[in-house]
Amino acid sequence: MVLLTFFLFAISLYAQNPALSVPKFKGVEITGTVDQFGAKLASQGFKFIDKMENNAVYMGRFAGMDDCLILLFSVENSKDIAAVLVLFGISISEYGTIHSYETWESLFGDYKRLKDLLAEKYGKPTDENESFSADAYTSSSYFKLHSVKEGQCQYYTKWGDDDVDKMTVKLAIGGGRSLGFDCAAVVLGYTNVAKSEDSKKEVLDDL
């Protein structure tokens, strides 16, 4: 149930740049099967947590932060990996309780720090938006965090063009309620554009 929560939560969020010419995460090219890619992460010290169908979850240190959840997404109806998502700020107690950011300041602070570092690596974003939905209450830090958990936060920054680049990178503040859990997290996604299109084609074929 906890694993399903993470996947539902993550799914609810996503001139050629040389840094985006090869889809990579932690120096590992985002190709092959989810199991093959996961094995390479494991060799770097990431801990395997669980697997659901052809998707998998690992945990480890990333971008200077401990206990990050690493979600590996496969192409629809395939074992091939399509994307890697990192969830910052979420932890699980020994009893299975999920904890996430407790203040807007800590949530936004990590988002801003990562955004600055990503801009240093990938350059100017191709798309960005930092706003709340019109009916969100944002008069205080408490209400801002509450609005995030209500799914009313629309903060994101994206690098890469789906029509030009081989990889896109998207940073977002995401939140919502899934299976009874309140979540607020910083989400960072790395997408292999070609594989993502394969996944989209599978869905369109079903429709």
VOPAGU-2260 file (C-alpha; in pm, 1 decimal, decimal comma):
REM VOPAGU-2260
SITE   aa  ch    i         X         Y         Z
SITE  MET   A    0       0,0       0,0       0,0
SITE  VAL   A    1     283,4     238,8      85,1
SITE  LEU   A    2     458,5     157,2    -243,6
SITE  LEU   A    3     139,3     219,4    -439,7
SITE  THR   A    4     106,0     553,8    -264,5
SITE  PHE   A    5     447,5     664,7    -389,1
SITE  PHE   A    6     370,4     569,4    -748,1
SITE  LEU   A    7      31,5     739,9    -747,0
SITE  PHE   A    8     187,6    1046,2    -587,7
SITE  ALA   A    9     471,9    1067,5    -837,8
SITE  ILE   A   10     251,6    1006,9   -1141,2
SITE  SER   A   11      27,7    1298,7   -1039,8
SITE  LEU   A   12     321,4    1538,2   -1093,8
SITE  TYR   A   13     597,3    1574,3   -1503,3
SITE  ALA   A   14    1819,0    2455,4   -2939,1
SITE  GLN   A   15    1946,2    2113,4   -2811,5
SITE  ASN   A   16    2122,2    2124,1   -2478,3
SITE  PRO   A   17    2439,8    1907,7   -2485,5
SITE  ALA   A   18    2384,9    1818,0   -2119,8
SITE  LEU   A   19    2051,8    1664,2   -2224,7
SITE  SER   A   20    2181,7    1475,8   -2528,9
SITE  VAL   A   21    2211,8    1146,4   -2336,8
SITE  PRO   A   22    1946,9    1041,2   -2079,5
SITE  LYS   A   23    2145,7     976,0   -1761,1
SITE  PHE   A   24    2087,1     953,1   -1387,4
SITE  LYS   A   25    2383,4     936,9   -1148,1
SITE  GLY   A   26    2603,3     887,4   -1453,6
SITE  VAL   A   27    2405,6     578,2   -1557,2
SITE  GLU   A   28    2231,4     589,4   -1894,2
SITE  ILE   A   29    1855,0     546,2   -1861,6
SITE  THR   A   30    1829,3     244,9   -2090,3
SITE  GLY   A   31    1776,0    -129,8   -2060,6
SITE  THR   A   32    1527,4    -289,0   -1825,3
SITE  VAL   A   33    1424,5    -160,8   -1484,8
SITE  ASP   A   34    1606,2    -454,5   -1323,7
SITE  GLN   A   35    1927,7    -382,8   -1514,4
SITE  PHE   A   36    1916,6     -13,7   -1427,5
SITE  GLY   A   37    1832,0     -93,9   -1065,2
SITE  ALA   A   38    2130,6    -327,0   -1039,5
SITE  LYS   A   39    2357,6     -39,8   -1143,8
SITE  LEU   A   40    2205,3     181,0    -875,1
SITE  ALA   A   41    2256,2     -95,7    -620,8
SITE  SER   A   42    2624,3    -109,8    -715,7
SITE  GLN   A   43    2644,4     258,7    -618,1
SITE  GLY   A   44    2501,8     185,5    -274,9
SITE  PHE   A   45    2130,0     241,8    -329,4
SITE  LYS   A   46    1907,0       4,2    -134,1
SITE  PHE   A   47    1630,1    -190,1    -308,3
SITE  ILE   A   48    1296,7    -132,6    -131,4
SITE  ASP   A   49    1024,4    -299,2    -333,9
SITE  LYS   A   50     885,5    -367,2    -678,7
SITE  MET   A   51     537,7    -331,4    -824,6
SITE  GLU   A   52     477,4    -488,1   -1165,1
SITE  ASN   A   53     766,4    -355,6   -1376,3
SITE  ASN   A   54     837,5     -49,6   -1159,6
SITE  ALA   A   55    1077,2     -40,3    -864,6
SITE  VAL   A   56    1174,4     169,3    -563,2
SITE  TYR   A   57    1521,7     224,7    -421,2
SITE  MET   A   58    1649,6     444,0    -140,2
SITE  GLY   A   59    1977,1     624,6     -93,1
SITE  ARG   A   60    2173,3     946,3     -76,4
SITE  PHE   A   61    2125,0    1182,7    -367,9
SITE  ALA   A   62    2218,7    1548,6    -425,0
SITE  GLY   A   63    2353,5    1574,5     -71,9
SITE  MET   A   64    2036,4    1445,0      94,4
SITE  ASP   A   65    1996,1    1112,4     274,5
SITE  ASP   A   66    1715,1     859,4     239,7
SITE  CYS   A   67    1581,3     983,0     -92,0
SITE  LEU   A   68    1327,8     755,6    -257,8
SITE  ILE   A   69    1422,3     665,7    -615,4
SITE  LEU   A   70    1130,6     546,8    -830,0
SITE  LEU   A   71    1203,0     362,5   -1154,0
SITE  PHE   A   72     921,6     377,2   -1410,1
SITE  SER   A   73     896,0     137,6   -1701,8
SITE  VAL   A   74     744,5     176,1   -2046,3
SITE  GLU   A   75     379,1      72,5   -2041,9
SITE  ASN   A   76     345,7    -304,9   -2085,6
SITE  SER   A   77     724,2    -340,5   -2096,4
SITE  LYS   A   78    1020,6    -397,6   -1866,0
SITE  ASP   A   79    1223,4    -118,9   -2030,6
SITE  ILE   A   80    1296,6     180,8   -1812,2
SITE  ALA   A   81    1147,9     514,4   -1920,5
SITE  ALA   A   82    1202,1     752,1   -1629,8
SITE  VAL   A   83    1358,2     800,0   -1287,3
SITE  LEU   A   84    1188,6    1008,7   -1019,7
SITE  VAL   A   85    1342,9    1118,8    -692,5
SITE  LEU   A   86    1127,4    1208,9    -392,9
SITE  PHE   A   87    1291,8    1441,5    -140,8
SITE  GLY   A   88    1158,9    1496,3     209,0
SITE  ILE   A   89     957,3    1178,1     256,5
SITE  SER   A   90    1045,6     918,7     517,7
SITE  ILE   A   91     881,8     600,6     643,4
SITE  SER   A   92     877,3     498,4    1009,7
SITE  GLU   A   93     931,7     140,9    1122,0
SITE  TYR   A   94     554,0     116,9    1158,9
SITE  GLY   A   95     492,1     220,1     798,7
SITE  THR   A   96     383,4     576,7     877,4
SITE  ILE   A   97     476,3     830,3     610,1
SITE  HIS   A   98     626,1    1162,6     714,9
SITE  SER   A   99     694,2    1455,6     483,7
SITE  TYR   A  100     789,9    1823,0     507,0
SITE  GLU   A  101     651,0    1996,5     814,4
SITE  THR   A  102     706,1    2357,8     704,7
SITE  TRP   A  103     673,7    2549,5     379,7
SITE  GLU   A  104    1014,3    2707,7     443,4
SITE  SER   A  105    1197,3    2373,4     446,5
SITE  LEU   A  106    1002,5    2247,9     143,4
SITE  PHE   A  107    1059,6    2559,5     -66,8
SITE  GLY   A  108    1419,4    2587,5      56,7
SITE  ASP   A  109    1507,8    2245,3     -84,3
SITE  TYR   A  110    1320,5    2320,2    -407,8
SITE  LYS   A  111    1510,7    2648,5    -452,9
SITE  ARG   A  112    1848,5    2490,0    -371,6
SITE  LEU   A  113    1794,9    2211,4    -623,9
SITE  LYS   A  114    1663,4    2453,6    -884,3
SITE  ASP   A  115    1977,1    2667,5    -858,0
SITE  LEU   A  116    2204,1    2362,9    -887,5
SITE  LEU   A  117    2012,6    2224,6   -1185,2
SITE  ALA   A  118    2027,4    2562,5   -1359,6
SITE  GLU   A  119    2402,9    2562,5   -1305,8
SITE  LYS   A  120    2425,6    2223,9   -1478,7
SITE  TYR   A  121    2155,9    2245,0   -1747,0
SITE  GLY   A  122    2132,3    2619,5   -1805,5
SITE  LYS   A  123    1820,1    2827,6   -1849,6
SITE  PRO   A  124    1493,4    2634,7   -1798,2
SITE  THR   A  125    1274,4    2572,3   -2101,0
SITE  ASP   A  126     957,4    2608,9   -1894,7
SITE  GLU   A  127     870,4    2709,4   -1540,5
SITE  ASN   A  128     579,6    2816,2   -1324,3
SITE  GLU   A  129     563,4    2901,0    -957,2
SITE  SER   A  130     210,2    2961,4    -842,2
SITE  PHE   A  131     -82,2    2817,1    -647,7
SITE  SER   A  132    -425,9    2748,8    -787,1
SITE  ALA   A  133    -666,7    3040,2    -764,4
SITE  ASP   A  134    -869,4    2894,5    -476,7
SITE  ALA   A  135    -566,6    2809,0    -259,4
SITE  TYR   A  136    -510,3    2984,8      73,3
SITE  THR   A  137    -153,4    3118,8      84,6
SITE  SER   A  138    -164,8    3394,0     344,8
SITE  SER   A  139      78,4    3210,7     574,6
SITE  SER   A  140     340,7    2938,1     562,7
SITE  TYR   A  141      93,9    2700,8     728,9
SITE  PHE   A  142    -167,2    2758,2     458,3
SITE  LYS   A  143      92,4    2723,4     182,7
SITE  LEU   A  144     197,7    2380,3     309,3
SITE  HIS   A  145    -167,6    2283,6     351,6
SITE  SER   A  146    -234,9    2389,7      -8,6
SITE  VAL   A  147      54,2    2173,1    -126,4
SITE  LYS   A  148    -102,7    1872,9      47,1
SITE  GLU   A  149    -434,7    1963,5    -114,9
SITE  GLY   A  150    -269,1    1938,1    -457,0
SITE  GLN   A  151    -305,4    2311,3    -519,8
SITE  CYS   A  152      63,1    2394,1    -569,2
SITE  GLN   A  153     185,4    2441,1    -924,8
SITE  TYR   A  154     557,5    2499,2    -872,6
SITE  TYR   A  155     774,7    2336,7   -1139,0
SITE  THR   A  156    1082,7    2400,9   -1349,4
SITE  LYS   A  157    1169,5    2201,1   -1660,3
SITE  TRP   A  158    1485,4    2162,9   -1865,8
SITE  GLY   A  159    1477,5    2008,2   -2212,2
SITE  ASP   A  160    1244,5    2001,9   -2510,7
SITE  ASP   A  161    1054,2    1682,3   -2588,8
SITE  ASP   A  162    1089,6    1753,4   -2962,0
SITE  VAL   A  163    1465,2    1819,5   -2953,3
SITE  ASP   A  164    1641,8    1669,9   -2654,0
SITE  LYS   A  165    1700,5    1306,6   -2559,5
SITE  MET   A  166    1624,0    1375,1   -2193,4
SITE  THR   A  167    1404,4    1612,6   -1997,8
SITE  VAL   A  168    1455,8    1706,1   -1634,3
SITE  LYS   A  169    1167,2    1838,7   -1427,6
SITE  LEU   A  170    1173,7    1968,7   -1070,5
SITE  ALA   A  171     845,6    2025,1    -889,0
SITE  ILE   A  172     680,3    2074,6    -554,5
SITE  GLY   A  173     410,9    1811,9    -531,7
SITE  GLY   A  174     157,9    1698,3    -283,2
SITE  GLY   A  175    -175,5    1535,8    -229,8
SITE  ARG   A  176    -367,7    1270,7     -44,6
SITE  SER   A  177    -339,9     910,5    -153,9
SITE  LEU   A  178    -469,1     608,9      37,7
SITE  GLY   A  179    -514,4     826,6     344,5
SITE  PHE   A  180    -161,0     970,2     353,7
SITE  ASP   A  181     -85,3    1343,4     337,5
SITE  CYS   A  182     225,4    1406,9     127,3
SITE  ALA   A  183     434,7    1712,1      49,0
SITE  ALA   A  184     760,0    1657,9    -136,7
SITE  VAL   A  185    1009,1    1791,6    -382,8
SITE  VAL   A  186    1002,7    1571,3    -691,9
SITE  LEU   A  187    1282,2    1552,2    -947,3
SITE  GLY   A  188    1225,8    1353,5   -1264,3
SITE  TYR   A  189    1463,6    1238,7   -1538,4
SITE  THR   A  190    1285,1    1114,4   -1850,8
SITE  ASN   A  191    1420,1     925,4   -2151,7
SITE  VAL   A  192    1211,9    1107,4   -2413,0
SITE  ALA   A  193    1210,3     824,6   -2669,2
SITE  LYS   A  194    1102,9     565,7   -2410,5
SITE  SER   A  195     842,4     801,6   -2273,7
SITE  GLU   A  196     697,1     829,4   -2624,4
SITE  ASP   A  197     691,9     448,4   -2645,1
SITE  SER   A  198     492,5     442,4   -2323,3
SITE  LYS   A  199     253,1     706,1   -2454,1
SITE  LYS   A  200     203,7     509,3   -2776,1
SITE  GLU   A  201     109,6     197,7   -2576,8
SITE  VAL   A  202    -154,7     397,9   -2391,5
SITE  LEU   A  203    -291,2     552,0   -2711,2
SITE  ASP   A  204    -306,4     207,7   -2871,8
SITE  ASP   A  205    -516,7      89,0   -2576,9
SITE  LEU   A  206    -753,5     380,7   -2624,3
